[in-house]
Every structure is written in C-alpha cells, then in structure tokens.
Amino acid sequence: MNITGLIARRSLGRTAFPAFLALAVLNTLLRSMTWRHEWMWAVYQYNFTVMLLGPLLAGIAGWEGYRLAKAQEFLLSHRRPIALLATATAALWAWCAAAFLLGLIMVGGIVAGSGTPWQVGVQELVTPVPALLLLLAECAAGVVAGWLSGSKLAPPLAAITVFLATLLLYAGNLSAFVMVGGATSSLVGLAPKMATQTWQSLFFVLTAALVILAGTWLATWYRTPRWPVMGAAVLATAAVAVQLATVSPIYLERREGDVVCHGASPQICLGRSYQHFEPHLRQALSPFIHAIDKIGFQAPVSYRQDAHISQPGTAQLGLDTITGNKELLADMILGTYYGPDCTIEPQSQMEKNYTNARYYLAQAAGIPSDNDDPTLDPRLVRGSAHERTMVAHQAFAGLIACRG
C-alpha cells in the first residue's frame, strides 16, 4: 500500500481550500485598495494575508497531525516517518498556497483593471516567496504538534500559538522572522531587500525541515538516534536565525529608476506605474501656477512623488494629489511656502494668511469655498481685482515670512 500517496490524496487541505480562499479574498476586498496603482505595493501589501492564513493553516494542520496520530502504530510500521510527516505537511500547504496564489491573481486583476501599466519584474515575482514559505513552516509546526500530542487540543492551541507569536514578533525587535509584507503607504522608489527575503526564505525552509525531523525523532528515532542529522539541522537553522535576528529593521531599499520626470515648467516626477496620470495632473496644476504667477510669486518648479516632504520649490505628490484632487493640490502647494515648524493657531496671523492664500487658489481653480469664514479678508470676496491681488500677495508673503 502506498501510504504516502494515500495521505496526499486524503489531505484536509482539499476540504479547507474554500476557507483559505475565502479568507484571502475577503481580506483583500474588505480593506483599502490604495495599492491598486502599484504592482510592487499590491504584492507586498497582499503578503500580509499570511497573518490571518497562518493561524488558520496551523490549526487545520494540528487536526491533520491528530488524525495521523490515531493510526501512528500502523503508519510507523512502514518505517517511513519522515516521508509521512513531510507528505502530510506538503499536501496541506499546497492547498493553502494555491488559495494564496489565486488571491494574488485577483489582486493582479484589480491592479490591471485600474489602468496600471504592466510593469512586473523579478522583484515583484519573488516578493511572495517568503510569505509562502512562512506558511510552510507554520504548517509543519501544526502537523507535528498534532502528531506528537495525539490530542484534540492541538489544533486550537496551534492556531492560538501561531497567532500570538506572530503578533509579538511583528511588533517587537524580531519582526524579521514574520515581516514578509504589509506596507501601508506607497512603495514608489522602494522595494523589499532581496538579501532579507533570501535569509527569511532559507530560515522558513530550514525550520520546516527541523520541525519534521524533530517530530520523527521524538516518535521513532530515539530508538536509533541519528545525532549527526539532527545536529546539522539545528546548527543550520540556528545560524540563519542569528543572521535574521541581526539584520537591519528597515526591510525596504531604494529602487533605482522607479521615478521618471517629465517637462520643466513645471517638472513632474512620478513612479513608473503612475506615468499615465501626468497629463491630467499637469492640467490640474495649471490654474494654480497661473494664479501664483499673477501675484508676483513663483509656483513650485518641481512636483515629485519620491519627495519626503514639501519644501521651497518642490512639492511632495501623494496618491490623491496625483489623481488631480484640486483641494489637496491647493494644500500641497501652500505647504511649499511655509516651513514644517509653522503652526496655524486659531485667530493667529498665520491662520489668516493661510485662509486668504487658500481661498485665492481655490477661486482660481474653481474649488467651492466658504465665504463666511471669519478669518477670510472680505476684499477677496467683494473687492476689486487689484484689491484681491494685493490681499493674496500679502497672504503668500506672510506664509513665506513664517518659513524664515
């Protein structure tokens, strides 16, 4: 009888597959999709699904191990315990991995359906690997826990343990052991560190192998100990664990060539997957630029998605401003005239300057504005063209004076 093949065919993974897939899909559809304009961000954000899939997989794996434990004597009579546990782990993990990848394909469809150009390279393709191998290690731990304990308590305890361990590691100094994705902001100009991903992948594979070897040893090898094999597995896993524990807590690195600049009046620099927004953004900026030139000041000459903050002459583009949200564009442009240390206190001159400057830009761009704001200079609403220009000039000059 081919016990290994039988275990693979009767894996609980087939039954649990709909649950795996539903979790991956719902976790994507019920959360914000601000990543839909970036392939790398979409993939890296999706990897965070393992934080929910992992505990579920570990719990189901614990039940799979418990099922095997009930027939342990018969199964071990075939004297292939390593193949037994490895097959049970691989079969269950394969079903979970299939659900994970189908969810990833759905994410790709959302990105492509948003009009994002196809720009998938090696870095995007290898980014899901650590997440998948983390699931493999968690699956092996669940199977062996159920196998060794032979208890119905193994499945819930395995799920709870994996969940709590994941939270503690993720929030602590050892986050490299579970941090495989989940960026909450744009990754333009950034990508996961390939070195860190490589060490993570190696650690997860070695951990899965060590867990299976330990389960086998505790079940049968203690009769005929094989210390060299166990010793080598422990040393290899420990060495990679030490390497991971000492890596930089910054998991992203610069991605050269990810930002492309267009034009000079003004210069607009966008991430590769945002290039199609450039004409629309330039058109949205036009009335602001003309309005600022009209009162004798220079509008920002550069608009960059990779800028860390807005500063004189350079405005920082965000996801909303790239798509041409005029209200946010006005705020972004004003942010280049006063410094980050300037505070807008109620009834202060700074508040009046900001209110007047913003109202002036809003009128120029056709943005609906509140004419009843008590800090708004009435000459901007009912004054002559000369008075409006004078008040706007004074407001911008006040913002610049605050910057110093």
N, C-alpha and C positions, 0 to 999 in steps of 0.2 A: 504494500500500500504506500502511495506517495503522500506522506503526512504533510510535507512542506506545501505541496500543491493544494491539498485539501484546506489547509489553514488559509492560504491566499484566497481561495475561492469563497470561503465562508467568513471572510473578514467582516467585522462590524462596520467597516468603512463604507461599504455599499449601502447599508441601512442609514448610516449617519450622513451620507453625502448631501441630501436635501437640506439638513440643518446647517452643515458647513457652508453651503452655497447661499442659503437664505441670510446667514449672519454676515457674510462678505458683502452681499448686495445691499442689505438694509443699512449696514454701517457706512456704506458709500452714499446711498441715496438720501439718507436722513441727516447728513451733515452738509456743511457749506461746501460748495464746489468752486471756490475761488481759484483752484488749481487748474481749471479746465483750459487755460490758455498756455500752459507749460507742460511739456511731456515729462521732464525730469521731476518737477514738483508733483505732478499727478502720480507718478510711480512711487516716489519716496513717501508721499503722504499716504498712499494706499497701503504701503507696508505696515502701517500702524494697525491694520486689521488683525495682525497676529496677536495683539494684546488681548483680543477677545477670542480669537480662534484657538490660541494656545491652551487656555484653561479648559475649554470645551473638548479639545482633542485629548488632553491629558486625562480628563475624566472618562472619556469613552475608551481610551487606551487602558485605563485601570480596569475597566469591566472586561475588556478583551483578555488582559492578563489573568483576571479572576476565572474566566471561562477555561483558559488553558490550565490553570492550576487544578481545577477539578478533575482533569484527566492527566495529571502530571506523571503518575507512575507509568501509564500506558505510553505516553508520548516519549518519556525518557528511555523507555525500553528500546527505542530505535537509535539511541545513543547519538543524537544529533541536536543537542540542546541549543547550540549557537545558531544553527540554521533555523531552528524552531522559533526562537525569540526574534531573530533578525527578520524572518519572513513575516511574522505577525506585525512587527513594527513597520516594515516597508509597505505591506499591503494597506494598513490603516493610514499611514502617512500619504501614500499615493492618492487615495481618495480625497483627503483633505487638501493636498497640493493641487489636485485637479480643480477643486472648488475655488481655491485661491487664484489660480491662473484664469479661470473663467471670469471671476470678478475683475481681474486685471484687464482682461479683454474688454469687458464692459466699460471700464474706466477709459481705456484707449478709444472706444467708440464715442464716449462723451467728449473727449478732447478733440477728436477729429470732427465730430459733429458741430463743435463750436467754431469751426473755421480755422483752427490752428494748423499751420503748415506741417507736413510730415517731416520731422527732424529728430528721428530716433537713432542714436548711435550706440557705441559699445557701452558707454556708461549707463545709459537708460536700461539696456538689456541685462547687465549684470547686477543692477541695484536690487532686484527682488531675490537674488540668490541667498544672501544671509538670512532674510526673513523665512524663506522656505526651509533652510537648514536649522534654524532655531526651532521651527515646528517639529522637525525630525528628532531633535534632542528631547523635546518635551514629550513626544510620542513614545520614545524609547523608555523614558523615565516612568511614564504611566503604565506601560505594559509590564515592566519589570516589577513595579510596586504591586500590581495586582497578582503577578505570578508568584512572588515570594511570600506575600501575606496570605493569599488564598482567602481573603476576606471581602465581604460586600462593602466594607467601609473604605476600601482602597480607592474606588472611583471618585467619590466626593472629596476625600482627603487629597487625592492627587490634583483635582481641579482647583481646590482652595489653595493648596500649597503653591502651585504654579502661578495662580493669580496674585497672591500676596507677595511672592518672591519677585515677580515681575514688577509690581508697583514699587517695592522697596529698592530694587536695583535701578529702576528707571529714574527714581527721584534722588538717588544717592550718588556717591563718588564712583560706583562701579557700574554706571549706566552702559558702558561699552559692552557688557555681557548681554544686554537686551535691546539696546538702542539700534534699531535697524530701519527706522523711518519715522514719519510723523511731523515733518516740517509744517509749521502753521503760517509761514509767510513765503513770499516769492523766493525762488532759488535762481533767479537770473544772475548770471555770472558766478554761480556756485555749483558744486557737485559733491556728492559723498566721497570721502577719501578712499581711494582704491586700496591703500595699504590696510586701513582699519577694516574694510569689508573683507579683505583676504584673511586677516587674522581671525575675525569673527567666524567666517565660514569654516576655517580649519578647526577652531575650537568646538563649534557645534557638532561637526562630524566626529571628532575625537571623543567628545562627551557621550554621544550616542553609542559609539563603539565600546567605550569603557563601561557604560551602564549595562549594556548587553553582556559583556564579558563578566562583569561582577555578578549579574543575575545568574549566569551559567555556573560560575564558580561556587556561589553560595548554594546552588541546587545540586551540583554534582562534582565539581572539580575538587572540593575539599577532600574527596576520597583519593584522588590522584592529583595533588596540587601541581599547577603549571606556573610557578612563580616568575620565570623569565618573561612570559607573555603578559601577565598582569602587571609586573613591574615596569615593563616597557610602555604599556598603555597608560599607567599612572604618571610616569615621568613625562611622556609626551604631552599629555593633557595639562599637567601642572605647568610645564614650560610655556605653553601657549597662553594659559590663564594668566601667568605672571606678565607676559607681554601685553595682554589686553588690559590688565589692571594698571599698567603704567603708561598707556597711550594718552595723548592729549585729549582733554574733554571736548575739544572742538572737532566735530565729525565732518565738517564741510571744508572744502578748499576752493580756491579760485578756479574758475573755468574760463580759460583764455579764449577770446574770440566769440564770447557768447553775447556781447553787446555790439551793435552796429550803429554807426552815426550817419545821419543824413543832413544835408544842407548846411548853411552857415548863418542864415538870417531868419529865424534862429537855428541853431544846431539841435537836432532831436536825436537822442541816443536811446535805442530800445533793444530789449532782448531779441534773440533770433526769432522766436515764435510770436513776437508782437509786432513784427515789421508791417503787417498789413493795416495796423492802426495809424501809421504815421501820417498819411494824407488827411484823415479825419481829425487827428489831433492838431495838425498844423492849421487846419481851417478853424478849429475851435479856439486856438490861441490868438488868431489874427485880430479880433476886435480888442482884446486886452492890450496887445502890443501897440496898436494904433492909439488907444486911449492914453497909454502911458507916455508915448512919444509926444502926444499933443500938449501935455502939461510940462514938457521940458525935462523929463527923466528918461533914462534908458531902461528898457524892459530887459529881463534876463536874456542873455545871449545863448544859454545852453540849458537844455532840459534833458536830464539823464535818469534812466531807470536804475542805474547802479550807483547813484549818489547816496551817501549815507544820510545826509541832512541837506536841507536847502540853505544856501549861503549866497552872498552877494554875487550876482551874475549867473548863478547856477541853481536851477530849481530841481527838486527831487520828485520824480514821477512815481506815482503809485498805481495800483490796479484800476482804481476808479478814475483817476485823472487821465490815464492813458486812453480810456474809452470815451473821454470828452465830457465828463461831468463838469458843467460850467461853474457850479457853485464851489466845488472843490478846487477847480483850477484857479478861481479867484483867491481862495485862501492860500493855495500853494505859492502863487506869485507874490502875494503880500508877504509871505514868510521869508522871501529873499531880501526884504528891505529892513527888517528889524532883527536883532540878534536873539539867540535862544534864551538869554538871561533877561530879556524884556518881559515884564509881566503886565497883563491887561487887567488892572484893578478897576472895580466899579467906580464910576464917576471920576476917573482919573483922566488926565490929558491924553494918555496913551490910548485909553478906550475911545475917546472922541476921535483921535486921529485914525484909529483902525476902522471905526464905524464909517467915517466920512470917506476914507480911501476905498473901503469895500463897496459902499453904496455907489461910488463913482464908477468902479469897474463893473458892478452889476448892471448899471444903467447902460453902459457901453456895450455889454454882451447880451442885453435883453433878458436879464435874470429878474424875476419878480422880487421886489424889495419892500420892506416895511417903512412907509413914510412917516409913521408916528413914533419912531424911536426917539426918546427924549435927548439922546446924545448926538443925534444927527443935526448938522447945521442946516437950518431951513433954506439957506441960499442955494443948497444943492438941489432942492426940490422946486423952489419957486423963483430962484434968482435968474439973472441974465446969463448968457453964455460966458461972458467974461467973469462974472462972479463965481460960477460953477468951476471954471478953470482955476481961479485963484484959490478957492477953498480946497480943491483937490490937490493943488500944488503944495499948499501948507500942510495938508494931512500927510502926504508922502514925505515931505521934508521932516515932519515930526517923527515919523517911523524911523527914518534914517538916523536922526539925531539920537534916538534911543540906542541904536546899534553902536554908535560911537566910532 
